[in-house]
Amino acid sequence: MNLLIKGGRVIDPSQGLDEVADVAVENGLVREIGRGLKAPAGAEVIDASGHYVVPGLVDMHVHLRDPGLEYKEDIVSGTRAAAAGGFTSVCCMPNTKPVIDNKAIAGYIINKARAEGFANVFPVGSITYGLAGERMAEMGELKEAGCVAVSDDGRPVVNSELMRRILEYARGIGILVISHAEDLALVGEGVMNEGFTSTELGLKGIPRVAEDIATSRDVMLAEYTGSRLHIAHVSTKGSVAIIREAKSRGVQVTCETAPHYFTLTDDAVRGYDTNAKMNPPLREAEDVAAIKEGLKDGTIDCIATDHAPHHLDEKDVEFTVALNGIIGLETSLPLSLKLVADGVLTINQLVEKMSANPSKIIGIDRGTLKPGAVADITVIDPAREWRVTEEALAGKSGNSPFLGWNVTGASACTILGGRVMFSGR
């Protein structure tokens, strides 16, 4: 657990740090950052020349499928994929079987991750029992058990009065509410974005306003109750505008998007490719442009993956019956680095959105390389070229629309508490 990471470009937004330097790690903690440092006793030396050395990446939205759906993914395989993608911490969503709506399930996840995982796992408890949207879960118990937030991700809380009470209660106990913003009546039987492509393919569409209306309602409730709110997987230009305007009024709202929403449009569905089926669906070029602008101006706080593994049998079916979701832990970094290459973000802004900001939002002591901090560190090779194939992926599932893509950028080394959990050097 003693390391010396030499000669990398150390980037830490929490300290305003961006310089070529060494990082000394001792007993699992960051000891010192500077030039010409001596290795701690018995340290492994890592040559980071030409690489970025950043606080370990944090993904605040993944589905690990454990317990109950381990044929798709489990805590071991999911955190192995996280480490391969450069992530040292992930937040797992509650739509497991059984649902994370009690302290026993939360405790199982935390203990299994500590014993067998390759990354930190922070559970997100459900807002309502069984994700049914009817009765508020015991959020105080979930927080005590180690949940960092609550969400019914995959389904919205339809009842506005219930959502109001949830926000009020969450404010009182100090836990974050993550909203899956979707008007189910407008979604109907839709399976992709409503527009020219859905009409051409003969598929029922989901209009943008299904997300925008729900985003607007939850933002207004957060403002009315004075509560914190986080909007998951923002995909539309309307939601970006609503959140931007709310932030200008001082509403305590944060949000995330995912790489597929700034990389792909609904044209990816052509050929009825079920690996391009997700919820919310891929949108249109103007939405992609708005997502990029929201990232650039700070409206969108975080980049998360919404990593959602499925078995081949759940995707290799007709488009209308295929399950929603794609994997993303191992493709997030190169797709996000493309934002830097294209001048949308600086590398410092990208690190902020993939490490510092999610850590702040969920309230964990990560996302920093300050002396004394836990040595969760990602060494990034920005020039590594590789091809996305199922064989190259560490998780159990291969449901990705990026299969066959040639991408640039990868984790050269993922370090968890001073221990090297992945090395692609």
C-alpha positions as CSV (number, residue, x, y, z in Angstrom):
1,M,0.0,0.0,0.0
2,N,3.0,2.2,-0.4
3,L,3.5,3.7,-3.9
4,L,5.4,6.4,-5.7
5,I,3.7,7.6,-8.9
6,K,6.4,9.5,-10.8
7,G,6.3,12.2,-13.4
8,G,2.6,12.4,-14.3
9,R,0.5,15.4,-14.9
10,V,-1.3,15.7,-11.6
11,I,-4.7,17.2,-11.9
12,D,-6.8,17.8,-8.8
13,P,-9.6,20.4,-9.0
14,S,-10.2,20.3,-5.3
15,Q,-6.8,21.9,-4.8
16,G,-6.6,23.8,-8.1
17,L,-3.6,21.6,-8.9
18,D,-2.4,21.0,-12.5
19,E,1.3,20.3,-12.7
20,V,3.9,17.6,-13.5
21,A,4.8,16.0,-10.2
22,D,5.2,12.9,-8.2
23,V,2.6,11.5,-5.8
24,A,3.7,9.5,-2.7
25,V,1.3,7.1,-1.1
26,E,2.0,5.7,2.3
27,N,-0.2,3.3,4.3
28,G,-3.0,3.8,1.8
29,L,-3.1,7.6,2.1
30,V,-1.7,10.4,0.0
31,R,1.4,11.5,1.8
32,E,2.8,14.2,-0.5
33,I,2.7,15.7,-4.0
34,G,5.8,17.3,-5.3
35,R,8.8,17.0,-7.6
36,G,11.7,14.6,-7.0
37,L,10.0,12.8,-4.2
38,K,11.7,9.8,-2.6
39,A,9.7,6.5,-2.5
40,P,8.3,5.5,0.8
41,A,9.8,2.3,2.3
42,G,9.0,-0.7,0.3
43,A,7.1,1.3,-2.3
44,E,6.1,0.2,-5.8
45,V,7.2,2.8,-8.3
46,I,4.8,3.7,-11.1
47,D,6.1,5.6,-14.1
48,A,3.2,8.0,-15.1
49,S,5.2,10.0,-17.7
50,G,2.8,11.3,-20.4
51,H,-0.2,10.3,-18.3
52,Y,-2.8,12.2,-16.2
53,V,-2.8,11.4,-12.4
54,V,-6.2,12.3,-11.0
55,P,-8.4,11.5,-8.0
56,G,-10.1,8.2,-8.5
57,L,-13.1,8.4,-10.8
58,V,-16.5,8.3,-9.2
59,D,-19.6,7.0,-11.0
60,M,-22.8,7.9,-9.1
61,H,-25.1,5.8,-11.2
62,V,-24.5,2.1,-11.9
63,H,-26.6,-1.1,-11.8
64,L,-24.6,-4.0,-10.3
65,R,-27.6,-6.4,-10.4
66,D,-26.6,-8.0,-7.1
67,P,-28.5,-9.4,-5.2
68,G,-30.9,-11.4,-7.4
69,L,-29.8,-10.8,-11.0
70,E,-26.3,-12.0,-10.8
71,Y,-26.5,-13.7,-14.2
72,K,-26.2,-10.2,-15.7
73,E,-23.6,-8.8,-13.3
74,D,-22.6,-9.0,-9.7
75,I,-20.5,-7.0,-7.3
76,V,-17.3,-8.7,-8.2
77,S,-17.6,-8.5,-12.0
78,G,-19.2,-5.0,-11.8
79,T,-16.4,-3.6,-9.7
80,R,-13.8,-5.3,-11.8
81,A,-15.3,-3.5,-14.8
82,A,-15.3,-0.3,-12.8
83,A,-11.6,-0.6,-12.0
84,A,-10.8,-1.4,-15.7
85,G,-12.6,1.8,-16.6
86,G,-10.7,3.9,-14.1
87,F,-13.4,4.1,-11.4
88,T,-12.6,3.7,-7.8
89,S,-16.1,4.4,-6.4
90,V,-19.5,3.6,-7.8
91,C,-23.1,4.1,-6.5
92,C,-25.3,1.2,-7.2
93,M,-29.0,1.7,-7.9
94,P,-31.7,-0.1,-5.9
95,N,-33.6,-2.1,-8.6
96,T,-32.1,-5.4,-7.4
97,K,-34.1,-8.4,-6.3
98,P,-34.9,-7.9,-3.5
99,V,-34.9,-4.1,-3.8
100,I,-32.5,-2.1,-1.6
101,D,-35.3,-0.8,0.6
102,N,-34.0,-2.0,4.0
103,K,-30.8,-2.1,5.9
104,A,-30.2,-5.8,5.5
105,I,-29.8,-5.5,1.7
106,A,-27.7,-2.4,2.0
107,G,-25.5,-4.1,4.5
108,Y,-25.1,-7.2,2.2
109,I,-23.9,-5.0,-0.6
110,I,-21.4,-3.0,1.5
111,N,-20.0,-6.1,3.1
112,K,-19.6,-8.0,-0.1
113,A,-18.0,-5.1,-1.9
114,R,-15.5,-4.6,1.0
115,A,-14.6,-8.3,1.0
116,E,-14.5,-9.1,-2.7
117,G,-14.8,-5.9,-4.7
118,F,-12.3,-4.0,-6.9
119,A,-13.9,-0.6,-6.1
120,N,-15.8,1.2,-3.3
121,V,-19.5,0.5,-3.6
122,F,-22.0,3.0,-2.1
123,P,-25.6,1.8,-2.2
124,V,-28.5,4.0,-3.2
125,G,-31.6,3.0,-1.3
126,S,-35.1,3.1,-2.8
127,I,-37.4,6.0,-2.2
128,T,-40.5,3.8,-1.9
129,Y,-40.9,0.2,-0.8
130,G,-40.3,-2.2,-3.6
131,L,-40.0,0.7,-6.1
132,A,-43.8,0.7,-6.2
133,G,-44.2,4.4,-5.8
134,E,-46.8,4.0,-3.1
135,R,-45.2,4.1,0.4
136,M,-42.1,6.0,1.4
137,A,-39.2,3.7,2.5
138,E,-37.5,4.2,5.8
139,M,-34.9,6.6,4.6
140,G,-33.4,7.2,8.0
141,E,-32.7,3.4,8.3
142,L,-31.2,3.3,4.8
143,K,-28.9,6.2,5.6
144,E,-27.8,4.6,8.9
145,A,-27.1,1.4,6.9
146,G,-24.7,3.3,4.6
147,C,-26.9,4.5,1.7
148,V,-25.6,7.8,0.3
149,A,-28.9,8.7,-1.5
150,V,-32.4,7.4,-2.3
151,S,-34.0,6.9,-5.8
152,D,-36.6,4.8,-7.5
153,D,-34.4,4.9,-10.6
154,G,-36.0,3.1,-13.4
155,R,-39.4,4.5,-12.4
156,P,-40.5,8.0,-11.3
157,V,-42.5,8.8,-8.2
158,V,-45.7,9.6,-10.0
159,N,-47.7,11.0,-7.0
160,S,-46.7,14.7,-6.6
161,E,-47.9,14.8,-3.0
162,L,-45.7,11.8,-2.1
163,M,-42.7,13.3,-3.9
164,R,-43.2,16.5,-1.9
165,R,-43.2,14.6,1.4
166,I,-40.2,12.6,0.3
167,L,-38.2,15.7,-0.4
168,E,-39.2,17.3,3.0
169,Y,-38.3,14.1,4.9
170,A,-35.0,13.7,3.0
171,R,-34.1,17.4,3.8
172,G,-34.7,16.7,7.5
173,I,-32.4,13.7,7.7
174,G,-29.8,15.0,5.2
175,I,-30.0,12.5,2.4
176,L,-30.0,13.2,-1.3
177,V,-33.0,12.4,-3.5
178,I,-32.1,11.3,-7.1
179,S,-35.0,11.7,-9.5
180,H,-35.8,9.5,-12.5
181,A,-37.7,12.2,-14.4
182,E,-40.3,10.7,-16.6
183,D,-44.0,11.2,-17.2
184,L,-45.2,7.6,-17.7
185,A,-48.5,8.6,-19.3
186,L,-46.6,10.4,-22.1
187,V,-44.1,7.5,-22.4
188,G,-47.0,5.1,-23.0
189,E,-45.8,2.2,-25.1
190,G,-42.9,4.1,-26.6
191,V,-39.6,2.4,-27.1
192,M,-37.3,5.1,-28.6
193,N,-37.2,8.9,-29.1
194,E,-40.3,10.3,-30.9
195,G,-39.2,11.9,-34.1
196,F,-38.3,11.3,-37.8
197,T,-36.3,8.1,-37.1
198,S,-39.1,6.5,-35.0
199,T,-41.6,7.3,-37.7
200,E,-39.4,5.9,-40.4
201,L,-38.7,2.7,-38.4
202,G,-42.4,2.3,-37.5
203,L,-41.6,2.3,-33.7
204,K,-43.7,4.0,-31.1
205,G,-41.9,7.1,-29.8
206,I,-41.3,8.8,-26.5
207,P,-41.5,12.6,-26.7
208,R,-38.9,14.8,-25.1
209,V,-41.6,16.5,-23.0
210,A,-42.0,13.2,-21.1
211,E,-38.7,14.0,-19.5
212,D,-39.1,17.8,-19.5
213,I,-42.4,17.8,-17.6
214,A,-41.2,15.5,-14.9
215,T,-37.9,17.5,-14.5
216,S,-39.9,20.7,-14.2
217,R,-42.2,19.2,-11.5
218,D,-39.4,17.8,-9.4
219,V,-37.4,21.1,-9.7
220,M,-40.4,23.1,-8.6
221,L,-41.0,20.7,-5.6
222,A,-37.4,21.0,-4.6
223,E,-37.7,24.8,-4.7
224,Y,-40.9,24.8,-2.8
225,T,-39.6,22.4,0.0
226,G,-36.1,23.9,0.1
227,S,-34.6,20.4,-0.5
228,R,-31.7,19.1,-2.5
229,L,-32.5,17.2,-5.7
230,H,-30.4,15.4,-8.2
231,I,-31.8,14.7,-11.7
232,A,-30.4,11.4,-13.2
233,H,-29.5,10.8,-16.8
234,V,-30.5,14.1,-18.4
235,S,-31.0,13.6,-22.1
236,T,-33.1,16.5,-23.5
237,K,-32.4,20.1,-24.4
238,G,-35.5,21.0,-22.5
239,S,-34.3,19.5,-19.2
240,V,-31.0,21.2,-19.6
241,A,-32.7,24.6,-20.0
242,I,-35.0,23.9,-17.0
243,I,-32.1,23.0,-14.7
244,R,-30.0,25.9,-15.9
245,E,-32.8,28.4,-15.1
246,A,-33.5,26.7,-11.8
247,K,-29.9,27.0,-10.7
248,S,-29.9,30.7,-11.6
249,R,-32.8,31.1,-9.1
250,G,-30.8,29.3,-6.4
251,V,-32.7,26.0,-6.5
252,Q,-30.6,23.2,-4.9
253,V,-30.6,21.0,-8.0
254,T,-27.7,19.1,-9.5
255,C,-27.8,16.7,-12.4
256,E,-25.8,14.2,-14.5
257,T,-25.7,12.9,-18.0
258,A,-24.2,9.8,-19.6
259,P,-21.7,9.5,-22.4
260,H,-24.2,8.0,-24.8
261,Y,-26.3,11.2,-24.6
262,F,-23.4,13.4,-25.8
263,T,-22.1,10.8,-28.3
264,L,-25.0,9.2,-30.1
265,T,-28.4,10.2,-31.6
266,D,-31.4,8.1,-32.2
267,D,-30.0,7.3,-35.6
268,A,-28.1,4.5,-33.7
269,V,-31.4,2.6,-33.5
270,R,-31.4,2.1,-37.3
271,G,-31.2,-1.6,-38.0
272,Y,-33.3,-2.1,-34.9
273,D,-30.2,-2.4,-32.8
274,T,-31.3,-3.3,-29.3
275,N,-28.0,-2.2,-27.9
276,A,-29.1,1.3,-28.6
277,K,-32.3,0.9,-26.6
278,M,-32.2,2.6,-23.2
279,N,-34.3,4.8,-20.9
280,P,-34.3,7.7,-21.4
281,P,-33.8,7.0,-25.1
282,L,-31.2,8.4,-27.4
283,R,-32.4,11.8,-28.6
284,E,-31.6,14.0,-31.6
285,A,-28.7,16.2,-32.7
286,E,-30.0,19.3,-31.1
287,D,-30.3,17.5,-27.7
288,V,-26.7,16.2,-28.1
289,A,-25.6,19.8,-28.7
290,A,-27.5,21.0,-25.6
291,I,-26.0,18.3,-23.4
292,K,-22.5,19.4,-24.5
293,E,-23.3,23.1,-23.9
294,G,-24.8,22.1,-20.4
295,L,-21.5,20.3,-19.6
296,K,-19.5,23.2,-20.8
297,D,-21.3,25.9,-18.9
298,G,-21.6,23.9,-15.7
299,T,-25.4,23.2,-15.8
300,I,-24.6,19.5,-15.9
301,D,-22.5,18.7,-12.8
302,C,-21.5,15.1,-13.5
303,I,-20.9,12.4,-16.1
304,A,-22.2,9.1,-14.9
305,T,-22.6,5.8,-16.9
306,D,-26.0,4.4,-16.0
307,H,-24.2,1.1,-16.5
308,A,-27.0,-1.4,-17.0
309,P,-25.8,-4.9,-18.0
310,H,-28.3,-7.4,-19.5
311,H,-27.9,-11.0,-20.7
312,L,-27.8,-11.7,-24.4
313,D,-31.2,-13.4,-24.3
314,E,-32.7,-10.1,-23.1
315,K,-31.3,-8.1,-25.9
316,D,-31.2,-10.6,-28.8
317,V,-35.0,-10.2,-29.3
318,E,-37.4,-7.9,-31.1
319,F,-36.7,-4.2,-30.5
320,T,-40.1,-3.6,-28.8
321,V,-39.6,-6.3,-26.2
322,A,-35.8,-5.9,-25.5
323,L,-34.9,-4.6,-22.1
324,N,-33.6,-1.0,-21.8
325,G,-30.0,-0.3,-20.9
326,I,-26.4,-0.5,-21.9
327,I,-23.1,-1.1,-20.2
328,G,-20.8,1.8,-19.8
329,L,-18.1,1.5,-17.1
330,E,-15.3,0.7,-19.5
331,T,-16.3,3.0,-22.4
332,S,-17.1,6.1,-20.3
333,L,-13.5,7.4,-20.0
334,P,-12.5,7.4,-23.7
335,L,-15.9,8.8,-24.8
336,S,-15.6,11.5,-22.2
337,L,-12.0,12.3,-23.1
338,K,-13.3,13.0,-26.6
339,L,-15.0,16.0,-25.1
340,V,-11.5,17.3,-24.2
341,A,-10.2,16.5,-27.7
342,D,-13.1,18.4,-29.2
343,G,-12.7,21.4,-27.0
344,V,-16.0,21.0,-25.2
345,L,-14.3,20.6,-21.8
346,T,-10.8,21.1,-20.4
347,I,-9.2,18.1,-18.8
348,N,-9.6,19.8,-15.4
349,Q,-13.3,20.3,-16.0
350,L,-13.6,16.6,-17.0
351,V,-11.9,15.4,-13.8
352,E,-14.2,17.7,-11.9
353,K,-17.3,16.1,-13.5
354,M,-16.0,12.5,-13.1
355,S,-14.5,12.7,-9.6
356,A,-14.7,15.9,-7.5
357,N,-18.4,16.8,-8.2
358,P,-20.0,13.4,-7.8
359,S,-18.0,13.0,-4.5
360,K,-19.4,16.3,-3.2
361,I,-23.0,15.6,-4.3
362,I,-23.2,12.2,-2.6
363,G,-21.1,13.4,0.3
364,I,-18.2,10.9,0.3
365,D,-14.6,11.6,1.3
366,R,-13.2,11.0,-2.2
367,G,-12.4,13.1,-5.3
368,T,-9.3,14.7,-3.9
369,L,-5.5,14.1,-3.7
370,K,-5.0,16.3,-0.7
371,P,-2.3,15.0,1.7
372,G,-4.0,12.7,4.2
373,A,-6.8,11.7,1.8
374,V,-7.5,8.1,1.0
375,A,-5.3,7.1,-2.0
376,D,-8.0,6.4,-4.6
377,I,-6.2,7.4,-7.7
378,T,-6.6,6.9,-11.5
379,V,-3.6,7.1,-13.8
380,I,-5.0,7.9,-17.3
381,D,-3.3,7.2,-20.6
382,P,-4.9,9.8,-22.9
383,A,-3.2,8.4,-26.0
384,R,-4.0,4.7,-25.7
385,E,-5.9,3.5,-28.7
386,W,-8.1,0.4,-28.3
387,R,-11.0,-1.4,-29.9
388,V,-14.2,-2.0,-27.9
389,T,-15.0,-5.7,-28.1
390,E,-16.8,-8.1,-25.8
391,E,-13.5,-9.9,-25.3
392,A,-11.9,-6.7,-24.1
393,L,-14.5,-6.0,-21.5
394,A,-14.2,-7.2,-17.9
395,G,-17.9,-7.4,-17.0
396,K,-20.3,-10.2,-17.6
397,S,-22.4,-8.5,-20.3
398,G,-21.6,-7.0,-23.7
399,N,-24.7,-4.9,-24.4
400,S,-23.0,-1.8,-25.8
401,P,-23.7,0.2,-28.8
402,F,-20.0,1.0,-29.0
403,L,-18.9,-2.5,-29.8
404,G,-16.5,-2.3,-32.8
405,W,-15.6,1.3,-32.1
406,N,-12.0,2.4,-32.0
407,V,-11.5,4.7,-29.1
408,T,-8.7,6.7,-27.5
409,G,-7.9,6.9,-23.8
410,A,-8.0,4.4,-20.9
411,S,-7.0,3.8,-17.4
412,A,-3.3,2.8,-17.2
413,C,-3.6,2.1,-13.5
414,T,-6.5,2.2,-11.0
415,I,-5.5,2.5,-7.4
416,L,-7.9,1.9,-4.5
417,G,-6.7,2.8,-1.0
418,G,-3.1,2.5,-2.2
419,R,-3.6,-0.9,-3.8
420,V,-3.3,-1.4,-7.5
421,M,-6.7,-2.9,-8.6
422,F,-6.2,-2.7,-12.3
423,S,-3.1,-2.1,-14.5
424,G,-3.3,-1.7,-18.2
425,R,0.3,-0.4,-18.4
